[in-house]
Amino acid sequence: MKVLSLIPPMTQLNTPYPSTAYLTGFLRSRGVDAVQEDLALALVLSFFTPEGLREIHAQALSMPEENRSASVNFFLDYFPTYQSTISPVITFLQGRDSTLSHRINSRTFLPEGPRFSSLDTFDEEEVGDSLSWAFGALGSQDRARHLATLYLNDLSDVLRDAVDERFEFVRYAESLASSQPTFTPLADALNAEPTLMDMHLQSLTNQAIEHHQPSLVLLSVPFPGAMYAALRIAQVIKSAYPEIKIALGGGYVSTELRELSEPRIFDFVDFITLDSGERPLLALLDHLAGKRSVERLVRTFIRNTKNQVQYLNWQEPDISFEEVGTATWDGLPLDSYLSLLDMLNPMHRLWSDGRWNKLTVAHGCYWKKCSFCDVSLDYISRYETASASLLVDRIEQIIAETGQTGFHFVDEAAPPKILKALAEELIRRQVVISWWGNIRFEKTFTPELAELLAQSGCIAMSGGLEVASDRLLNLMKKGVSVEQVAQVTKGFSDAGILVHAYLMYGFPTQTVQETVDALEYVRQLFENGCIQSGFFHRFICTVHSPVGLNPQEYGIELVPLPEITFAKNDVSFIDPTGVDHDLLGQGLRKALYNYMHGVGFDIKAQSWFDGLGITIPKTTVPKNFIENALYQ
């Protein structure tokens, strides 16, 4: 039996989403004929050609003039230039023609549409020309990559406005799937007349099936923004190749479809599996080979003979983390991914620039207490580790296969003990890699450990500061304090490791005062060189988190959900403070944008909220709080 794992649009363009690499490596370790394809990358590349742009051009011309956006009009005006430059730009972003950077940097080679206005958002009195500030005199490759990324972003806007209004890089038709109580929005979209985007995806799906001739297709859906395309792929397969079985799984499925009772989705797929896929897949393969009855499937939804959704969960132990095998990228076009640079921040660029081998250091989270996190689900709650020796064996095997030494450790929170052992093993075996990952900013990460990690190849760390407020950090059960975060992040920065802070606003009972104070802490962390990057996330309550499970403990009341037969995850709540966090978010994002570019530190925290029509108190945080925490 041949198994084909597919990455549906959209995920990332710079590196493959790792789920199919994990599953393909595992299945091969068990003797299964397993292959993989990235249809997310293939779909985008199918449009970013002279012929693809010609199709977009025809679609745009067919639109009524009054319905054309500024992006579409600019594309039509400069179509010949777009058509002549698209192939060289794609080749450049794939790392195959570095000398093109000089022409791109001339600012006369590429058409510069609406997205290029971002180059004018800097205060010229403070930083001067933004490109010179960011890249200096010799950073020609990065400067050109940034300009080429703006060029692709313009084309992405044209795809959205002229071809498929649901399209975005990374997120595609996300609203059709995210926390949708019924399957109807997806069903209606899948039954609608296919767009040009759908027809491209149909062609790519047929090519993949004809090439591999699989018996079983696995569709990995990590995010809501990949669900629509996954079902479009399934629709094509069911229509043209009804004998092929299709299984659906992944992060979105395991998070949002746990209470599935909607049978219509099984018009598209045959099986839906939850949580880690290894054990359910082995059971499914046995079943399809006639070696196991349907009743002995593991963590799998089916539609039974009564047209009802049935959940089957034969009790068998999961495959241990040490036995899942080594991920393989064999079959994925590693030289075709696009290294993008969309934000002028050295840490933030890591998510979109460069092809990283994604690897997990440990399964689950060793802390698993944070009240905003899905700690009740398997991907957090089941914590398992592997030896440092085995991890380095996997790293060496991946380097031998891909020829690339960049690694992104994608753990929820990589454990310090394992990272220390891993660093020592890398150094002992003289394995040279560059790596980055996500951690908790806990006190175990001493300056000495930061130095060791840097010596082993660590270039960056991200971690959750969330709301920089000791009261709220305690309520979150984060297990850290603002003072401790300052000391840990400074240790990393002093070791030459870039630091990104995940920030949060709108947590239950968070006041306006706490929001302003949190921003002041963040300002001081940037100013004192503790962090170099950050991102403010709006708190969302999920049904699987401690807040969603026990809202009374956090002083809130959940808004009753409608009857749910499909996706269930986000849940609204009533906060007695009545703060308009969405409005405050505008000021938070504006301040953070400036801090990440090294400006605005002399502006008072409350001033970032001017013009929002609300009264903002002054911060109560001493202006030298972080400095004192570092040097006391």
C-alpha positions in Angstrom: 0.0 0.0 0.0 1.4 3.4 -1.0 0.7 6.4 1.2 0.8 9.9 -0.1 1.0 12.8 2.5 0.0 16.2 1.2 0.5 19.7 2.6 -2.5 21.7 1.5 -2.5 25.5 0.9 -1.7 27.6 2.8 1.2 27.0 5.1 4.7 28.6 4.7 6.6 29.5 1.5 10.1 29.4 2.9 10.2 25.9 4.3 7.9 22.9 4.3 5.4 22.5 7.2 7.0 19.5 9.0 3.9 17.2 9.6 4.3 15.2 6.4 8.0 15.0 6.9 7.4 13.5 10.3 4.8 11.0 9.1 6.7 10.0 6.0 9.8 9.3 8.0 7.8 7.3 10.6 6.0 5.3 8.0 9.2 4.5 6.1 10.8 3.3 9.4 7.9 0.8 9.6 8.4 -0.4 6.0 5.6 1.5 4.5 5.9 2.9 0.9 5.4 6.6 1.8 5.8 9.7 -0.2 4.9 13.4 0.1 4.1 16.6 -1.8 3.8 20.3 -0.9 0.7 21.6 -2.8 0.9 24.9 -0.8 4.1 25.9 -2.4 3.1 24.4 -5.8 -0.1 26.4 -5.9 1.7 29.7 -5.3 4.4 28.9 -7.8 1.8 28.0 -10.4 0.6 31.6 -10.4 4.0 33.3 -10.1 5.0 32.6 -13.7 4.5 34.6 -16.9 1.6 32.3 -17.9 0.1 32.4 -14.3 0.2 36.2 -14.4 -1.4 36.2 -17.8 -4.3 34.3 -16.3 -4.6 36.7 -13.4 -4.5 39.6 -15.9 -7.4 38.1 -17.9 -9.4 37.7 -14.7 -8.7 41.2 -13.6 -9.7 42.7 -16.9 -13.0 40.8 -16.7 -13.9 42.7 -13.5 -16.1 45.8 -13.6 -13.8 48.8 -13.3 -15.6 50.1 -10.2 -14.8 46.8 -8.4 -11.1 46.9 -9.0 -8.9 47.7 -6.0 -5.8 49.9 -6.1 -3.7 46.8 -6.2 -5.5 45.4 -9.2 -5.4 48.7 -11.1 -1.7 49.0 -10.5 -1.1 45.5 -11.7 -3.1 46.2 -14.9 -1.1 49.4 -15.5 2.2 47.7 -15.0 1.4 44.2 -16.3 4.2 44.0 -18.9 6.8 44.8 -16.3 5.3 42.3 -13.8 5.3 39.6 -16.5 8.9 40.2 -17.5 10.2 40.3 -13.9 8.3 37.5 -12.2 10.5 34.6 -13.2 13.8 36.4 -12.3 12.4 37.4 -8.9 11.2 33.9 -8.1 14.6 32.5 -9.1 16.3 35.1 -6.9 14.1 34.3 -3.9 14.9 30.7 -4.4 18.6 31.5 -4.0 19.6 30.7 -7.6 20.5 34.1 -8.9 22.1 36.3 -6.3 23.5 38.9 -8.7 19.9 40.1 -9.5 20.0 41.9 -6.1 21.8 44.8 -7.8 19.0 45.4 -10.3 16.3 45.0 -7.7 18.1 47.5 -5.4 18.2 50.1 -8.2 14.4 50.7 -7.5 13.9 50.9 -11.2 13.6 47.2 -12.0 10.4 46.1 -10.1 7.0 47.8 -10.3 6.4 49.2 -6.9 2.7 48.9 -5.9 0.8 49.8 -2.8 2.8 47.5 -0.5 5.9 49.6 -1.1 4.3 52.4 0.9 5.5 50.6 4.0 9.0 52.0 3.2 7.7 55.4 4.1 6.4 54.6 7.6 9.6 55.5 9.3 10.3 58.9 10.9 13.0 60.2 8.6 14.3 62.6 11.3 15.0 59.6 13.6 16.2 56.9 11.3 16.6 58.5 7.8 16.0 56.2 4.8 14.5 53.0 6.1 16.3 50.7 3.7 19.7 52.3 4.5 18.9 52.1 8.2 18.0 48.4 8.0 20.6 47.1 5.5 23.5 49.7 5.5 25.7 50.0 2.5 26.6 46.4 1.9 23.4 44.4 2.8 22.4 44.2 -0.8 21.0 40.6 -0.7 18.7 41.3 2.2 17.7 44.7 0.9 16.8 43.1 -2.5 14.9 40.2 -0.7 12.8 42.7 1.2 11.9 44.6 -2.0 11.1 41.4 -3.8 8.9 40.3 -0.9 7.0 43.6 -1.1 6.6 42.9 -4.8 5.1 39.4 -4.1 2.9 40.9 -1.4 1.4 43.2 -4.0 0.8 40.2 -6.3 -0.8 38.4 -3.3 -3.2 41.3 -2.9 -4.1 41.0 -6.6 -4.7 37.3 -6.2 -7.1 38.1 -3.4 -8.9 41.0 -5.1 -9.2 39.5 -8.6 -9.0 35.7 -8.3 -10.2 34.5 -4.9 -11.2 36.9 -2.1 -10.3 34.3 0.5 -6.7 34.1 -0.5 -3.8 35.1 1.8 -0.3 33.8 2.2 -0.4 31.4 5.1 -4.2 31.9 5.7 -6.5 30.7 3.0 -10.3 30.8 3.5 -9.6 30.7 7.3 -13.0 32.1 8.3 -14.7 29.1 6.7 -13.2 26.7 9.2 -12.1 28.5 12.4 -14.5 27.7 15.2 -17.4 27.2 12.7 -20.2 25.5 14.6 -21.6 23.9 11.4 -20.1 22.5 8.2 -22.5 24.6 6.0 -20.1 27.5 5.2 -17.4 25.0 4.0 -20.0 22.9 2.2 -21.4 25.9 0.3 -17.9 27.1 -0.7 -17.0 23.6 -1.9 -20.2 23.3 -3.9 -19.8 26.7 -5.5 -18.4 27.4 -9.0 -14.6 26.8 -8.7 -12.4 29.9 -8.9 -9.2 30.1 -10.9 -7.4 29.3 -7.7 -9.5 26.1 -7.3 -8.8 25.1 -10.9 -5.0 25.4 -10.3 -5.3 23.3 -7.2 -7.4 20.7 -9.1 -4.7 20.4 -11.7 -1.9 20.1 -9.2 -3.9 17.4 -7.3 -4.4 15.4 -10.4 -0.7 15.6 -11.2 0.3 14.4 -7.7 -2.1 11.5 -7.8 -1.1 10.4 -11.4 2.6 10.6 -10.4 2.4 8.6 -7.2 -0.6 6.3 -7.7 -1.3 6.1 -3.9 -3.8 3.8 -2.2 -4.2 6.2 0.8 -3.9 10.0 0.9 -3.2 11.8 4.1 -4.2 15.4 4.3 -2.4 17.3 7.1 -4.3 20.4 8.2 -2.3 22.3 10.8 -4.4 25.6 10.7 -7.9 26.6 9.9 -6.4 28.4 6.8 -5.5 25.0 5.3 -8.9 23.3 5.7 -10.8 24.6 2.7 -8.0 23.7 0.3 -7.6 20.3 1.9 -11.2 19.5 1.2 -10.9 20.9 -2.3 -8.1 18.4 -2.8 -10.2 15.6 -1.3 -13.1 16.6 -3.6 -10.9 16.2 -6.7 -9.6 12.8 -5.6 -13.1 11.5 -4.7 -14.4 12.6 -8.1 -11.6 11.2 -10.3 -10.1 8.4 -8.1 -13.0 7.0 -5.9 -11.0 3.9 -5.0 -8.4 6.0 -3.1 -9.0 6.3 0.6 -8.4 9.7 2.3 -7.6 10.4 5.9 -7.6 13.9 7.5 -5.6 14.9 10.5 -3.3 17.6 11.9 -3.4 20.4 14.5 -6.6 22.1 13.4 -8.5 18.8 13.3 -7.1 17.7 16.7 -8.0 21.0 18.3 -11.3 22.0 16.7 -13.1 18.8 15.5 -12.9 16.8 18.7 -16.8 16.8 19.1 -17.5 16.3 15.4 -21.0 15.0 14.6 -21.5 16.3 11.1 -21.6 13.5 8.5 -21.4 15.6 5.4 -17.6 16.0 5.8 -17.3 12.3 5.0 -18.5 13.0 1.5 -14.9 14.2 1.1 -12.8 12.0 3.4 -13.0 8.5 4.8 -11.2 8.9 8.1 -10.5 11.7 10.5 -7.8 11.1 13.1 -7.0 13.0 16.3 -3.7 13.9 18.1 -0.3 12.3 17.2 -0.8 10.4 14.0 1.6 7.5 14.3 -0.6 5.0 16.2 -3.9 5.8 14.4 -2.1 5.5 11.1 -0.7 2.0 11.9 -4.2 0.9 13.0 -5.7 2.4 9.8 -3.2 0.7 7.5 -3.9 -2.6 9.3 -7.6 -2.1 8.7 -7.2 -1.2 5.0 -5.1 -4.3 4.6 -7.8 -6.5 6.1 -5.8 -7.2 9.3 -8.0 -5.2 11.8 -11.7 -4.6 12.1 -13.1 -1.1 11.9 -14.0 -1.2 15.6 -10.2 -1.4 16.4 -9.3 1.9 14.8 -7.5 4.3 17.2 -8.7 7.9 17.7 -10.5 7.9 14.4 -13.9 9.3 13.2 -15.8 7.5 10.5 -19.3 7.7 9.0 -21.1 4.4 9.8 -23.8 2.6 7.8 -26.5 4.6 9.6 -25.0 7.8 8.1 -23.8 8.8 11.6 -20.4 10.0 12.7 -18.8 7.4 14.9 -15.7 7.8 17.0 -13.5 4.7 17.4 -10.7 4.6 20.0 -9.3 1.1 20.5 -7.0 1.4 23.5 -3.4 1.0 22.4 -0.3 2.8 23.7 1.1 5.7 21.6 4.3 5.3 19.8 7.0 6.7 22.1 8.8 9.8 21.1 12.1 7.8 20.8 10.5 5.4 18.3 8.9 7.8 15.9 11.9 7.8 13.6 13.6 10.6 11.8 11.7 13.1 9.7 12.5 13.0 6.0 12.1 15.8 3.4 12.7 13.4 0.5 10.3 14.3 -2.3 9.8 17.9 -1.3 11.4 20.5 -3.7 13.9 22.0 -1.2 15.5 24.2 -3.8 12.1 25.8 -4.7 11.1 27.4 -1.4 11.1 31.2 -1.3 13.3 33.0 1.3 11.2 36.1 2.1 12.0 39.1 4.2 8.8 40.9 5.0 9.7 42.8 8.2 12.8 44.9 9.0 13.7 43.0 12.2 16.5 40.5 12.5 14.6 38.1 14.8 11.2 38.4 13.1 12.7 37.4 9.7 13.4 33.9 10.9 9.8 32.8 10.4 9.8 33.6 6.7 13.5 33.7 5.6 15.6 30.6 5.0 14.8 27.0 4.8 14.8 25.5 8.3 14.8 21.8 9.1 12.0 21.6 11.7 12.6 19.2 14.5 11.0 18.5 17.9 13.2 18.2 20.9 10.5 16.7 23.2 6.8 15.8 22.7 4.4 18.0 24.7 5.2 20.6 27.3 7.1 19.9 30.6 5.3 22.9 32.3 1.7 22.4 31.0 0.2 24.8 33.5 -0.4 28.0 31.6 -4.1 28.9 31.9 -4.4 30.3 28.3 -3.0 27.1 26.7 -4.7 23.9 25.5 -3.1 21.9 28.4 -5.9 19.3 28.3 -4.9 18.2 24.8 -2.4 15.5 23.9 0.1 17.8 22.1 0.6 19.7 25.4 -0.2 17.2 28.1 1.7 14.1 27.0 5.3 15.0 27.7 8.0 12.6 26.4 11.7 13.1 25.8 14.5 11.5 23.8 18.2 11.2 24.6 20.6 13.9 23.4 22.5 11.2 21.5 19.4 10.2 19.6 18.5 13.8 18.8 21.9 14.5 17.4 21.7 11.2 15.4 18.5 12.6 13.9 20.1 16.0 13.2 23.0 14.3 11.4 20.7 12.2 9.4 18.7 15.2 8.3 21.8 17.2 7.4 23.0 14.3 5.3 19.7 14.2 3.4 19.1 17.9 2.9 22.6 19.3 2.9 21.3 22.1 5.1 22.4 22.9 8.7 19.6 25.3 9.9 17.2 23.9 12.5 14.1 25.3 14.0 13.1 23.4 17.2 9.3 23.6 17.1 8.5 22.6 20.7 5.8 24.3 22.6 8.5 25.0 25.2 11.8 23.2 24.9 13.0 21.9 28.3 16.2 23.5 29.6 17.6 20.2 30.8 17.2 18.6 27.3 18.6 21.7 25.6 21.7 21.6 27.8 22.3 18.0 27.1 21.7 18.5 23.4 24.2 21.5 23.3 26.8 19.4 25.0 26.4 16.5 22.6 26.5 18.8 19.6 29.8 20.3 20.9 31.2 16.9 21.8 30.5 15.5 18.4 31.5 18.7 16.6 28.2 18.9 14.7 27.9 22.4 13.3 24.4 23.7 13.1 22.4 27.0 13.5 19.3 26.6 15.6 16.5 28.5 17.3 13.4 27.5 19.3 10.8 28.4 21.8 11.2 28.3 25.6 9.8 29.5 28.9 11.9 32.4 30.2 12.5 30.5 33.5 15.4 31.0 35.8 17.1 27.7 34.8 18.3 29.5 31.7 21.3 31.2 33.4 23.8 33.3 31.5 26.2 30.3 31.7 23.6 28.1 30.0 22.9 30.8 27.4 26.6 30.9 26.6 26.7 27.1 26.2 23.6 27.2 23.9 25.2 29.9 21.8 28.4 27.8 21.5 26.3 24.9 20.2 24.8 27.0 17.4 21.8 28.7 19.1 21.1 32.0 17.2 17.6 33.0 18.5 15.0 32.2 21.2 11.4 33.0 21.5 9.3 32.8 24.6 6.1 34.0 26.2 6.2 37.1 28.3 2.4 37.4 27.7 1.1 40.3 29.8 4.0 41.9 31.5 2.3 42.1 34.9 3.2 40.0 37.9 -0.5 39.8 39.0 -1.6 38.5 35.6 1.5 36.2 35.2 0.5 34.6 38.5 -3.1 34.3 37.3 -1.9 32.7 34.1 0.2 30.3 36.2 3.1 31.2 33.9 5.7 30.5 36.6 7.8 33.6 35.8 8.0 37.2 36.9 8.8 40.4 34.9 12.1 40.7 36.8 13.0 37.1 36.0 12.2 37.5 32.3 14.4 40.6 32.2 17.4 38.7 33.7 16.9 35.6 31.5 16.4 37.5 28.2 19.4 39.7 29.0 21.5 36.6 29.5 20.5 35.4 26.0 21.1 38.8 24.4 24.5 39.1 26.0 25.4 35.7 24.6 24.6 37.0 21.1 21.2 35.2 20.9 18.3 37.2 19.5 15.2 37.2 21.7 11.6 37.4 20.6 8.8 37.9 23.2 5.3 36.6 22.7 3.1 39.3 24.2 -0.6 39.2 25.0 -3.4 41.7 25.8 -7.0 41.3 26.8 -6.5 38.6 29.4 -9.4 38.2 31.8 -9.7 41.1 34.3 -6.8 43.0 32.7 -7.2 46.7 33.3 -6.3 49.7 31.3 -3.7 50.5 33.9 -2.1 47.1 33.6 -2.0 47.4 29.8 -0.1 50.7 30.0 2.2 49.3 32.6 2.8 46.2 30.6 3.8 48.4 27.6 6.2 50.3 29.8 7.9 47.1 30.9 8.2 46.1 27.2 9.6 49.5 26.3 12.3 49.1 29.0 13.1 45.5 27.9 13.8 46.8 24.4 15.7 49.8 25.6 17.9 47.7 27.9 18.7 45.2 25.1 16.9 42.3 26.7 14.6 41.6 23.7 14.9 42.5 20.0 11.5 41.5 18.7 8.0 40.9 19.9 4.4 40.4 18.8 1.2 41.3 20.6 -1.5 38.6 20.4 -5.1 39.4 21.4 -6.1 36.8 24.1 -8.6 34.3 22.8 -10.3 31.9 25.2 -10.4 28.3 24.0 -12.6 25.5 25.2 -9.6 23.3 26.0 -7.7 25.8 28.2 -8.0 26.2 32.0 -9.7 29.6 31.4 -12.3 28.0 29.1 -12.8 25.0 31.4 -13.0 27.0 34.6 -13.9 30.6 33.7 -15.2 31.4 37.3 -11.6 31.1 38.6 -10.6 33.9 36.2 -13.5 36.2 37.0 -15.3 35.9 33.7 -18.5 34.4 32.3 -18.5 32.5 29.0 -21.0 33.4 26.3 -23.1 30.3 25.6 -22.1 28.6 22.4 -24.6 27.6 19.7 -25.3 24.0 18.9 -22.1 22.6 17.4 -21.8 19.8 15.0 -18.5 20.8 13.4 -15.6 23.0 14.8 -15.4 24.1 18.4 -12.5 26.1 19.8 -12.8 29.8 20.5 -15.4 31.0 23.0 -16.4 34.6 23.8 -16.6 35.7 27.4 -17.9 38.6 29.4 -15.2 40.4 31.4 -16.5 42.6 34.3 -13.8 45.2 33.7 -15.5 46.2 30.4 -12.2 47.3 28.8 -12.1 47.8 25.1 -9.0 45.7 24.4 -9.4 45.8 20.6 -9.0 49.6 20.7 -6.0 49.4 23.1 -4.4 46.9 20.7 -4.0 49.6 18.1 -1.7 51.6 20.4 0.2 48.5 21.5 1.0 47.4 18.0 2.1 50.9 17.0 4.4 51.2 20.0 5.9 47.7 19.4 6.5 48.4 15.7 8.6 51.4 16.7 10.5 49.6 19.5 11.4 46.8 17.1 13.0 49.4 14.8 14.9 51.0 17.7 12.9 54.2 17.9 10.2 55.7 20.2 11.8 54.9 23.5 11.5 58.5 24.6 7.8 58.5 24.1 5.7 58.0 27.2 3.8 54.7 27.2 0.4 56.3 27.5 1.1 58.6 24.5 0.9 55.6 22.0 -2.9 55.6 22.7 -3.5 59.2 21.8 -6.3 59.8 19.3 -8.2 56.6 20.3 -10.9 58.6 22.1 -10.2 57.0 25.5 -8.6 58.2 28.7 -5.3 56.5 29.4 -3.6 56.8 32.8 0.1 57.3 33.3 2.2 54.3 33.9 2.9 53.4 37.5 6.2 51.5 36.6 9.4 53.2 37.8 11.4 54.3 34.7 14.4 52.3 35.8 12.6 49.1 36.9 14.2 46.8 34.3 17.6 48.4 34.8 17.4 47.8 38.5 16.3 44.2 37.9 19.4 43.6 35.8 22.0 45.3 37.9 20.8 45.0 41.5 
